[in-house]
Amino acid sequence: MKAVLCKTWGDPTTLEFADVRRPELKPGEVRVAVHAAGVNFADTLIIAGKYQERPPFPFSPGLEAAGTVIETASGVSGCKPGDRVMAVTMWGAYTEELVVPETSVVVIPDAMDLKTAAGFAVAYGTSHLGLVRRGQLKAGETLLVHGAAGGVGLTAVEIGKALGATVIATAGSPEKLKIALEHGADHGVDYSKEDIRARVRALTGGKGADVIYDPVGGDAFDASLRSVNWEGRILVVGFASGRIPQAPCNYILVKNCAVIAVLWGAHARRNPEAMQASFAELFRWYGEGRLHPLISRTMPLERAAEALALMMQRKIAGKVVLTTGRG
């Protein structure tokens, strides 16, 4: 079978598209014929050796995929051959076949196509964990979402609205803000022209945002500390800007606020039952038409390096999905 391979730490140009052996199936595992795989910012970190874990060479990047179950090992009861599923893994999804534990596989609704499913798990799972479990966002509160047209930020906009919040979206261009507004944001802030703190205070009557969702880091996080309400919650999701910020504790103390980590992959591995429950609610919202996943571009698997380069350049709204040509 074919797979995208990382054989040395580096940028996307170091990746290879090559033949590999089919992985063996062990008890409790599921073999999935991959139809599509989602592209995530974390994939750019793992091939550079900058992720939380460093897999042994050679490995295939890719956190998520969707496809059809073609084989199950002993001990598997939650899915069967023929089921349409999405699969979550730390790496390995950029391939034509994927073997994962049963706990990493979720059967998808009939109404969801496989390309949509391939880009659903990480982005929506992260935002659901962040806003529901970690941020405890309540109806009537104000949610500020940075990078609101990106793959993760856009899902936070939709989930924030599903939870009954007023959503303020930030982005770096009118075009990106338009996308966030079309997906439910109540207000937009173009940080290339506007001061985030001043706009948020104006929109909230001087109070600030109750919950701030930040997958960007850098200057966005600095602005968050000045834009958060008393006893607000700042959710640290990632650092797409490239700069890992430092938090002056006097700001945290004066605002009596909380800075909370959102590490969805580790949470999913430690608590797979909670992950399944999270997806059950997300699938219900999807079926009700409250979530509208944006797949802005699909590319064949062999062009994974190009897709990752676009991700690093922050030129993508919504998600990019790689396809294997199945189906």
C-alpha positions as CSV (number, residue, x, y, z in Angstrom):
1,M,0.0,0.0,0.0
2,K,1.0,3.7,-0.3
3,A,1.7,6.1,2.5
4,V,3.3,9.5,3.2
5,L,6.5,8.9,5.1
6,C,8.6,11.0,7.4
7,K,12.2,9.7,7.7
8,T,13.9,12.8,9.2
9,W,12.8,15.9,11.1
10,G,12.1,18.8,8.9
11,D,9.5,20.7,6.9
12,P,7.0,19.2,4.5
13,T,9.5,19.0,1.6
14,T,11.3,16.2,3.4
15,L,8.2,13.9,3.2
16,E,8.1,10.9,0.8
17,F,5.2,9.1,-0.9
18,A,6.2,5.4,-1.0
19,D,5.2,1.8,-0.8
20,V,4.9,0.3,2.7
21,R,3.8,-3.0,4.2
22,R,0.3,-3.4,5.5
23,P,0.3,-3.2,9.3
24,E,-0.5,-6.3,11.3
25,L,-3.8,-6.6,13.1
26,K,-3.6,-7.3,16.8
27,P,-6.3,-8.2,19.3
28,G,-8.6,-5.3,20.0
29,E,-7.7,-3.5,16.7
30,V,-9.5,-2.4,13.6
31,R,-8.3,-2.1,10.0
32,V,-9.7,0.8,8.1
33,A,-9.5,1.4,4.3
34,V,-8.8,5.1,4.3
35,H,-10.9,7.2,2.0
36,A,-9.7,10.6,3.3
37,A,-7.4,12.1,6.0
38,G,-7.7,15.5,7.7
39,V,-4.8,17.9,7.7
40,N,-4.0,19.6,11.0
41,F,-1.5,22.2,12.2
42,A,-0.2,19.5,14.7
43,D,0.9,17.5,11.6
44,T,3.4,20.2,10.8
45,L,4.8,20.0,14.3
46,I,5.2,16.2,14.4
47,I,7.2,16.1,11.2
48,A,9.5,18.8,12.6
49,G,10.1,17.0,15.8
50,K,8.3,19.7,17.8
51,Y,5.2,17.8,19.0
52,Q,4.7,16.3,22.5
53,E,5.7,12.9,21.2
54,R,8.3,11.8,18.7
55,P,7.5,8.6,16.8
56,P,10.3,6.4,15.6
57,F,11.3,6.7,11.9
58,P,9.9,6.1,9.5
59,F,6.3,7.1,10.3
60,S,3.3,8.5,8.5
61,P,1.9,11.8,9.9
62,G,-1.8,12.4,10.2
63,L,-4.1,12.6,13.3
64,E,-7.4,11.7,11.7
65,A,-8.9,9.7,8.9
66,A,-12.2,8.4,7.7
67,G,-13.0,5.2,5.7
68,T,-14.6,1.8,5.8
69,V,-13.8,-1.0,8.3
70,I,-12.4,-3.9,6.3
71,E,-11.2,-6.2,9.2
72,T,-11.6,-6.5,12.9
73,A,-9.5,-8.5,15.3
74,S,-10.6,-10.6,18.3
75,G,-12.2,-8.7,21.1
76,V,-13.7,-6.0,18.9
77,S,-17.5,-5.4,19.4
78,G,-18.1,-1.8,18.6
79,C,-17.8,-1.9,14.9
80,K,-17.8,-4.5,12.0
81,P,-16.6,-4.8,8.5
82,G,-18.5,-2.4,6.2
83,D,-19.0,0.2,8.9
84,R,-18.2,3.8,7.9
85,V,-16.0,5.3,10.6
86,M,-13.7,8.1,11.5
87,A,-10.4,7.1,13.2
88,V,-8.2,9.1,15.5
89,T,-4.5,8.5,16.1
90,M,-1.4,10.4,17.2
91,W,0.1,9.8,13.7
92,G,-0.3,7.3,10.8
93,A,-3.4,8.6,9.0
94,Y,-1.7,9.6,5.8
95,T,-1.9,6.1,4.4
96,E,-4.2,3.9,2.3
97,E,-4.9,1.5,5.3
98,L,-4.9,2.3,9.0
99,V,-4.8,0.0,12.0
100,V,-6.0,1.5,15.3
101,P,-7.5,0.3,18.6
102,E,-11.2,-0.1,18.6
103,T,-11.4,2.8,21.2
104,S,-10.0,5.1,18.5
105,V,-12.8,4.4,16.0
106,V,-16.2,6.1,15.9
107,V,-19.0,5.0,13.6
108,I,-20.3,8.0,11.7
109,P,-23.9,9.0,10.9
110,D,-25.4,7.9,7.6
111,A,-25.9,11.6,6.6
112,M,-22.2,12.4,6.9
113,D,-19.9,11.8,3.9
114,L,-16.4,10.4,4.4
115,K,-14.6,13.6,3.4
116,T,-16.5,15.6,6.0
117,A,-15.8,12.9,8.6
118,A,-12.1,13.0,7.8
119,G,-11.8,16.6,8.9
120,F,-14.4,16.4,11.8
121,A,-12.8,14.6,14.7
122,V,-9.9,16.7,15.8
123,A,-11.3,20.2,15.1
124,Y,-14.8,19.6,16.5
125,G,-13.6,17.3,19.2
126,T,-11.1,19.9,20.4
127,S,-13.6,22.7,20.5
128,H,-16.2,20.6,22.2
129,L,-13.8,19.6,24.9
130,G,-12.5,23.1,25.3
131,L,-15.8,24.9,25.5
132,V,-17.9,22.3,27.3
133,R,-15.6,20.5,29.7
134,R,-12.7,22.9,30.2
135,G,-14.2,26.3,29.6
136,Q,-17.7,25.4,30.9
137,L,-19.2,28.0,28.5
138,K,-22.8,28.8,29.5
139,A,-25.7,30.2,27.5
140,G,-25.7,34.0,27.6
141,E,-22.0,34.3,28.1
142,T,-19.7,36.0,25.6
143,L,-17.1,33.8,23.7
144,L,-14.1,35.4,21.9
145,V,-12.6,33.1,19.3
146,H,-9.2,33.8,17.8
147,G,-8.3,32.5,14.3
148,A,-12.0,32.1,13.8
149,A,-11.9,31.1,10.2
150,G,-9.3,28.4,10.7
151,G,-9.9,24.7,11.0
152,V,-10.3,24.7,14.8
153,G,-11.5,28.3,15.3
154,L,-14.5,27.9,13.0
155,T,-15.7,24.9,14.9
156,A,-15.5,26.9,18.1
157,V,-17.7,29.6,16.6
158,E,-20.4,27.0,15.7
159,I,-20.2,25.1,19.0
160,G,-20.3,28.4,20.9
161,K,-23.5,29.3,19.1
162,A,-24.9,25.8,19.8
163,L,-24.3,26.4,23.5
164,G,-26.1,29.7,23.4
165,A,-23.2,32.1,23.7
166,T,-22.7,35.5,22.0
167,V,-19.6,34.9,19.7
168,I,-17.0,37.5,18.8
169,A,-14.7,36.3,16.0
170,T,-11.2,37.6,15.3
171,A,-9.4,37.1,12.0
172,G,-6.7,38.8,9.9
173,S,-8.8,39.8,6.9
174,P,-12.4,40.8,5.9
175,E,-12.6,37.6,3.8
176,K,-11.9,35.4,6.8
177,L,-14.2,37.3,9.0
178,K,-17.0,36.9,6.5
179,I,-16.6,33.1,6.7
180,A,-16.8,33.2,10.6
181,L,-19.9,35.4,10.4
182,E,-21.5,33.0,7.9
183,H,-20.9,30.2,10.4
184,G,-22.7,32.0,13.2
185,A,-20.4,34.6,14.8
186,D,-22.3,37.6,16.1
187,H,-19.4,40.1,15.7
188,G,-16.1,40.2,13.9
189,V,-12.8,41.9,14.7
190,D,-10.2,42.4,11.9
191,Y,-7.0,42.4,14.0
192,S,-5.0,43.6,11.0
193,K,-6.8,46.9,11.4
194,E,-8.5,46.9,14.8
195,D,-7.4,46.7,18.4
196,I,-8.8,43.5,19.8
197,R,-9.0,44.8,23.4
198,A,-10.8,48.0,22.4
199,R,-13.3,46.3,20.2
200,V,-14.1,43.5,22.7
201,R,-14.6,46.0,25.5
202,A,-16.9,48.1,23.3
203,L,-18.9,45.1,22.3
204,T,-19.3,43.9,25.9
205,G,-20.0,47.1,27.6
206,G,-16.5,47.3,29.1
207,K,-16.7,43.8,30.7
208,G,-14.7,41.7,28.4
209,A,-15.2,38.1,27.1
210,D,-16.2,35.4,29.6
211,V,-14.4,32.6,27.6
212,I,-11.6,33.1,25.1
213,Y,-10.7,30.4,22.7
214,D,-7.1,30.7,21.5
215,P,-5.5,28.4,18.9
216,V,-3.2,31.2,17.8
217,G,-1.0,32.2,20.7
218,G,1.5,35.0,20.3
219,D,-0.1,38.5,20.1
220,A,-3.6,37.0,20.2
221,F,-2.9,35.6,23.7
222,D,-1.4,38.9,24.8
223,A,-4.6,40.6,23.7
224,S,-6.7,37.9,25.5
225,L,-5.2,38.8,28.9
226,R,-6.4,42.4,28.3
227,S,-9.8,41.3,26.9
228,V,-11.0,38.8,29.5
229,N,-13.9,39.4,31.9
230,W,-13.6,39.1,35.6
231,E,-13.4,35.4,36.5
232,G,-13.2,34.6,32.8
233,R,-11.5,31.6,31.3
234,I,-8.7,31.7,28.6
235,L,-8.4,28.4,26.7
236,V,-4.9,27.7,25.4
237,V,-5.5,25.5,22.3
238,G,-2.3,26.0,20.3
239,F,0.3,28.3,18.8
240,A,-0.4,28.7,15.1
241,S,1.3,32.1,15.2
242,G,4.5,30.4,15.9
243,R,5.2,32.3,19.2
244,I,4.5,30.5,22.5
245,P,3.5,33.4,24.8
246,Q,4.4,34.0,28.4
247,A,1.6,34.9,30.8
248,P,2.4,37.7,33.3
249,C,0.7,36.4,36.4
250,N,-0.2,39.9,37.6
251,Y,-2.8,40.1,34.8
252,I,-4.2,36.7,35.8
253,L,-4.4,37.9,39.4
254,V,-6.0,41.2,38.7
255,K,-8.7,39.7,36.4
256,N,-9.1,36.7,38.8
257,C,-9.2,34.7,35.6
258,A,-8.1,31.2,34.7
259,V,-5.7,30.1,31.9
260,I,-6.7,26.5,31.0
261,A,-5.0,24.0,28.7
262,V,-7.0,22.1,26.0
263,L,-5.1,19.1,24.8
264,W,-7.7,17.0,23.1
265,G,-5.5,14.1,21.8
266,A,-4.3,13.2,25.3
267,H,-7.8,13.6,26.7
268,A,-9.2,11.2,24.0
269,R,-6.6,8.6,24.9
270,R,-7.1,8.9,28.6
271,N,-10.9,9.0,28.5
272,P,-12.2,7.3,25.4
273,E,-15.7,7.0,26.9
274,A,-15.9,10.8,27.2
275,M,-14.7,11.2,23.6
276,Q,-17.5,8.9,22.4
277,A,-20.0,10.9,24.4
278,S,-18.7,14.1,23.0
279,F,-19.1,12.9,19.4
280,A,-22.6,11.7,20.2
281,E,-23.6,15.2,21.0
282,L,-21.7,16.6,18.0
283,F,-23.4,14.2,15.7
284,R,-26.8,15.1,17.1
285,W,-26.0,18.8,16.4
286,Y,-24.8,17.9,12.9
287,G,-28.0,16.0,12.2
288,E,-30.0,19.0,13.4
289,G,-28.2,21.3,10.9
290,R,-26.4,23.3,13.6
291,L,-22.9,22.4,12.5
292,H,-21.6,23.1,9.0
293,P,-18.1,21.7,8.5
294,L,-16.1,23.7,5.9
295,I,-13.8,21.6,3.7
296,S,-12.2,24.3,1.7
297,R,-9.9,22.1,-0.3
298,T,-9.4,18.4,-1.1
299,M,-6.0,17.2,-2.5
300,P,-4.8,13.7,-3.3
301,L,-2.7,11.9,-0.7
302,E,0.5,12.2,-2.7
303,R,0.3,16.0,-2.4
304,A,0.4,15.9,1.4
305,A,3.5,18.1,1.5
306,E,1.8,20.9,-0.4
307,A,-1.2,20.7,1.9
308,L,1.0,21.0,5.0
309,A,2.8,23.9,3.5
310,L,-0.5,25.7,3.0
311,M,-1.3,25.0,6.6
312,M,2.0,26.5,7.8
313,Q,1.3,29.6,5.7
314,R,-2.1,30.0,7.3
315,K,-3.7,30.3,3.9
316,I,-6.6,27.9,4.6
317,A,-10.0,28.6,5.9
318,G,-11.8,25.6,7.4
319,K,-10.1,22.2,6.7
320,V,-8.0,20.6,4.0
321,V,-8.6,16.9,3.4
322,L,-6.4,14.4,1.6
323,T,-8.0,11.7,-0.5
324,T,-6.8,8.3,-1.5
325,G,-9.0,7.8,-4.5
326,R,-11.3,5.2,-2.9
327,G,-15.0,5.5,-3.5
